[in-house]
């Protein structure tokens, strides 16, 4: 804890490293006993900078943990039919335990069609309707990586959630909606009273000021300000927007959805950007891959 402030920083990088070590130890044990090494495949379409970075990180993590990984690349002009053929091929490939199709996809390809074509027992991103449905019912299944990573942070920092009011800013299928379902489950972390706010919500500030836990996933840099939170709040910042910067070597800096310097002094716990939720998203995907290789979920 910083001497001049009362908040505690939630270190996603450190927790991700801890989980990575646990996964690597389990894979080493599998290797020793002659078991099947988990195999993750990733399909990357085009050359989007963010997607390139994400996929490179996923491949690097696979290597460090001891997984087998396969990267399949297509140019921007790949047809939907060709992509669906490759998805079908991976579904039938017994050696591939789990695979992802990196989003976003080019405009001429239906993301919904691609996601629905993936065998849900290999859907380690947790986006398939079957996995989303199972999660909403509290059944075992692959949880989407970012919400799963956030739950792990809350758990490992032993942050109380039972009976708390959790406000989620954002209603995306990838973060907002699954996060709401998980935070209201009869479980720990969970048992919250959940309010989901979005661009059409009225009295947004008042709702945020009532929250014990705020999870911000809007993609709007520095949206959450100090006058929107109460003392002692727990703030989880999912936002990562690249903004131009004259002080960094790369010429940009990653900025969250929370005005950190303003909000942090009022918090009991807060995630930084970068180094908070980001590292947990990739490590959750790795956990799902190990789970997929065990074939115990379905």
Phi and psi in degrees as a GROMACS rama.xvg file:
@    title "Ramachandran Plot"
@    xaxis  label "Phi"
@    yaxis  label "Psi"
@TYPE xy
-65.4949  136.114  UNK-2
-63.6474  -30.8176  UNK-3
-93.4194  -2.52223  UNK-4
-133.081  163.614  UNK-5
-97.7382  -9.3919  UNK-6
-82.6212  157.743  UNK-7
-113.216  130.452  UNK-8
-80.3332  129.829  UNK-9
-87.207  110.515  UNK-10
-92.2162  91.4549  UNK-11
-65.2143  -30.8049  UNK-12
-64.3044  -44.4394  UNK-13
-68.0557  -41.5213  UNK-14
-67.2354  -40.2916  UNK-15
-62.3228  -39.1847  UNK-16
-64.3955  -39.0189  UNK-17
-62.8598  -47.3386  UNK-18
-66.7631  -39.014  UNK-19
-58.4268  -42.7068  UNK-20
-64.0628  -39.0026  UNK-21
-65.0434  -42.8877  UNK-22
-64.9521  -43.6167  UNK-23
-61.4607  -39.0743  UNK-24
-64.2805  -39.3491  UNK-25
-68.6735  -39.0879  UNK-26
-67.6197  -37.6988  UNK-27
-61.443  -38.247  UNK-28
-66.6604  -42.1035  UNK-29
-60.8159  -44.8036  UNK-30
-60.5007  -42.7265  UNK-31
-63.6513  -36.6567  UNK-32
-91.8729  5.98347  UNK-33
75.5684  21.704  UNK-34
-78.1476  177.521  UNK-35
-80.0637  127.716  UNK-36
-74.6051  128.757  UNK-37
-57.1187  139.011  UNK-38
-126.394  117.849  UNK-39
-109.676  130.896  UNK-40
-112.911  147.958  UNK-41
-133.385  134.771  UNK-42
-105.097  125.797  UNK-43
-121.602  123.658  UNK-44
-109.091  126.891  UNK-45
79.2265  -162.99  UNK-46
-133.347  39.7737  UNK-47
-63.4568  130.256  UNK-48
-57.2559  -47.1809  UNK-49
-62.8946  -44.3865  UNK-50
-64.6448  -40.9986  UNK-51
-56.7801  -46.404  UNK-52
-63.8244  -47.0119  UNK-53
-58.0066  -48.9522  UNK-54
-67.0465  -39.9223  UNK-55
-59.7238  -40.016  UNK-56
-65.587  -37.9936  UNK-57
-65.4723  -44.2096  UNK-58
-62.5839  -43.6061  UNK-59
-61.3864  -44.0097  UNK-60
-63.6145  -39.3563  UNK-61
-57.6275  -46.1451  UNK-62
-60.9562  -46.1248  UNK-63
-67.0881  -32.0915  UNK-64
-82.7791  -27.2888  UNK-65
107.229  10.9967  UNK-66
-74.7156  158.857  UNK-67
-88.4877  140.346  UNK-68
-136.777  149.083  UNK-69
-131.275  128.432  UNK-70
-108.827  124.15  UNK-71
-113.256  119.752  UNK-72
-109.809  142.282  UNK-73
-132.213  152.202  UNK-74
-76.4874  164.82  UNK-75
-54.048  -30.602  UNK-76
-89.9659  11.4506  UNK-77
-59.1486  142.844  UNK-78
-81.7515  157.55  UNK-79
-61.2838  -40.8079  UNK-80
-61.4832  -41.16  UNK-81
-65.2107  -40.7929  UNK-82
-65.5609  -41.4945  UNK-83
-64.029  -34.6088  UNK-84
-63.8989  -42.7418  UNK-85
-66.6518  -39.5181  UNK-86
-60.4913  -44.5085  UNK-87
-62.1354  -39.8291  UNK-88
-62.9308  -43.342  UNK-89
-68.7436  -35.418  UNK-90
-57.5499  -38.4493  UNK-91
-88.5584  -11.8099  UNK-92
-77.6886  107.703  UNK-93
-65.5143  -22.0182  UNK-94
-78.1322  -25.4538  UNK-95
-86.366  117.393  UNK-96
-81.4215  -38.2953  UNK-97
-150.647  153.5  UNK-98
-149.738  159.282  UNK-99
-128.395  151.439  UNK-100
-111.93  112.811  UNK-101
-65.1323  126.469  UNK-102
-99.8976  154.907  UNK-103
-78.7954  158.115  UNK-104
-102.614  159.86  UNK-105
-57.0523  154.385  UNK-106
-57.5774  -28.5354  UNK-107
-79.9516  -2.04994  UNK-108
-112.205  131.697  UNK-109
-80.3479  112.507  UNK-110
-60.6168  -39.4577  UNK-111
-59.5766  -45.5849  UNK-112
-60.9727  -43.1239  UNK-113
-64.5869  -47.8935  UNK-114
-61.1531  -42.9661  UNK-115
-70.1566  -20.5749  UNK-116
-80.0272  -18.9924  UNK-117
-71.6177  134.764  UNK-118
-61.2153  120.241  UNK-119
-61.2706  -21.9063  UNK-120
-78.7437  -5.76162  UNK-121
-116.996  4.36723  UNK-122
-82.2316  74.7135  UNK-123
-72.5197  -9.02006  UNK-124
-79.4313  -18.7253  UNK-125
71.641  28.1565  UNK-126
-97.6061  -16.7751  UNK-127
-64.3645  140.887  UNK-128
-51.961  -33.7741  UNK-129
-64.5075  -44.8938  UNK-130
-68.4114  -37.9939  UNK-131
-63.9257  -43.1489  UNK-132
-63.592  -44.5298  UNK-133
-62.6558  -40.425  UNK-134
-62.8059  -42.6032  UNK-135
-65.6934  -26.3434  UNK-136
-91.1085  -2.41626  UNK-137
77.2477  21.2227  UNK-138
-92.2137  157.957  UNK-139
-62.0214  142.775  UNK-140
174.182  175.956  UNK-141
-79.9217  123.369  UNK-142
-90.4765  143.719  UNK-143
-62.5326  145.103  UNK-144
-60.6412  -43.3859  UNK-145
-67.4443  -50.862  UNK-146
-58.0418  -40.2468  UNK-147
-61.8481  -39.9524  UNK-148
-64.5834  -39.1291  UNK-149
-65.145  -43.0819  UNK-150
-58.5962  -41.2747  UNK-151
-64.108  -39.6892  UNK-152
-62.7122  -45.9783  UNK-153
-60.5194  -41.6736  UNK-154
-66.5845  -46.9888  UNK-155
-74.6711  -20.4618  UNK-156
-94.7374  4.52923  UNK-157
51.4562  44.9935  UNK-158
-83.2765  125.975  UNK-159
-67.0299  130.223  UNK-160
-121.225  -23.8584  UNK-161
-58.514  123.685  UNK-162
75.6522  1.66025  UNK-163
-82.3668  156.056  UNK-164
-93.6675  115.086  UNK-165
-107.722  121.439  UNK-166
-104.15  126.896  UNK-167
-110.422  123.268  UNK-168
-98.2309  107.296  UNK-169
122.533  141.271  UNK-170
-128.576  31.9576  UNK-171
-68.1556  158.566  UNK-172
-70.9539  -21.746  UNK-173
-87.3132  -35.6675  UNK-174
-123.551  -62.4498  UNK-175
-55.4454  -55.3059  UNK-176
-64.7766  -51.9615  UNK-177
-62.2245  -34.5841  UNK-178
-61.4452  -42.9229  UNK-179
-61.0465  -44.7128  UNK-180
-64.031  -40.177  UNK-181
-70.6038  -38.0385  UNK-182
-72.6826  -16.8381  UNK-183
-100.052  -2.42495  UNK-184
-63.3835  153.769  UNK-185
-77.7885  80.6069  UNK-186
-167.434  172.625  UNK-187
-117.518  131.184  UNK-188
-67.9473  142.258  UNK-189
158.166  -150.107  UNK-190
56.3828  29.6708  UNK-191
-93.665  158.81  UNK-192
-90.6589  119.832  UNK-193
-110.438  132.53  UNK-194
-118.812  126.712  UNK-195
-104.193  120.968  UNK-196
-111.106  154.328  UNK-197
-155.074  -170.064  UNK-198
-62.6914  -19.4902  UNK-199
-98.9692  1.30877  UNK-200
-72.7974  134.421  UNK-201
-91.5844  160.284  UNK-202
53.9955  37.9816  UNK-203
-58.0606  -46.4607  UNK-204
-60.0903  -44.8532  UNK-205
-61.7485  -41.1575  UNK-206
-65.3533  -42.343  UNK-207
-64.059  -37.3975  UNK-208
-68.4468  -16.7282  UNK-209
-89.8802  -6.62113  UNK-210
-82.7035  140.278  UNK-211
-87.371  -31.2243  UNK-212
-132.783  130.27  UNK-213
-122.337  125.618  UNK-214
-113.319  115.636  UNK-215
-106.738  117.061  UNK-216
-140.028  64.202  UNK-217
-105.403  -27.2053  UNK-218
75.6393  23.9641  UNK-219
-114.708  107.607  UNK-220
-54.6704  131.981  UNK-221
53.3364  38.237  UNK-222
-68.6275  -44.7615  UNK-223
-81.386  118.046  UNK-224
-108.214  167.452  UNK-225
-58.7646  -35.3851  UNK-226
-76.1229  1.12553  UNK-227
-102.123  -1.98799  UNK-228
-127  154.789  UNK-229
-98.6032  165.677  UNK-230
-61.5683  138.267  UNK-231
84.9651  4.83738  UNK-232
-68.4209  152.057  UNK-233
-100.493  125.724  UNK-234
-120.65  124.255  UNK-235
-112.411  117.55  UNK-236
-104.091  110.729  UNK-237
-92.5245  -15.0792  UNK-238
-67.181  139.352  UNK-239
-143.27  99.3687  UNK-240
-115.145  133.574  UNK-241
-82.0155  117.636  UNK-242
-114.555  143.113  UNK-243
-58.5142  141.345  UNK-244
-143.127  137.121  UNK-245
-90.1589  -8.56624  UNK-246
-100.653  -7.45722  UNK-247
-105.243  152.395  UNK-248
-63.2879  -36.089  UNK-249
-74.2325  -18.0956  UNK-250
88.0573  2.01895  UNK-251
-145.018  163.207  UNK-252
-134.228  148.333  UNK-253
-80.6138  127.023  UNK-254
-122.94  136.651  UNK-255
-85.8857  -178.177  UNK-256
-85.2185  -2.18614  UNK-257
-112.138  134.785  UNK-258
-76.5766  86.3794  UNK-259
-55.2879  -52.5252  UNK-260
-60.0014  -31.3988  UNK-261
-78.3725  -45.9568  UNK-262
-81.1929  -40.1803  UNK-263
-50.6924  -44.7724  UNK-264
-60.0042  -18.5369  UNK-265
-92.5362  -6.88229  UNK-266
-90.4793  155.798  UNK-267
-88.2094  -40.1957  UNK-268
-139.134  146.256  UNK-269
-152.836  145.066  UNK-270
-92.6768  140.964  UNK-271
-85.3234  165.872  UNK-272
-132.838  120.541  UNK-273
-78.8116  177.949  UNK-274
97.1449  6.17417  UNK-275
-106.816  -94.489  UNK-276
-74.2988  -34.7807  UNK-277
-48.1119  -56.2225  UNK-278
-61.7244  -27.2521  UNK-279
-73.2473  -28.9482  UNK-280
-63.6021  -46.3036  UNK-281
-69.0482  -40.3143  UNK-282
-68.669  -29.9271  UNK-283
-67.0214  -36.5286  UNK-284
-62.6226  -39.4354  UNK-285
-65.3485  -40.6294  UNK-286
-62.7682  -41.679  UNK-287
-62.6357  -36.9076  UNK-288
-65.4775  -42.3274  UNK-289
-63.1302  -41.6681  UNK-290
-61.3359  -43.2282  UNK-291
-61.727  -38.5428  UNK-292
-68.0895  -24.7898  UNK-293
-78.0444  -18.352  UNK-294
54.9755  35.3889  UNK-295
-103.514  -10.6851  UNK-296
-78.5914  -39.8996  UNK-297
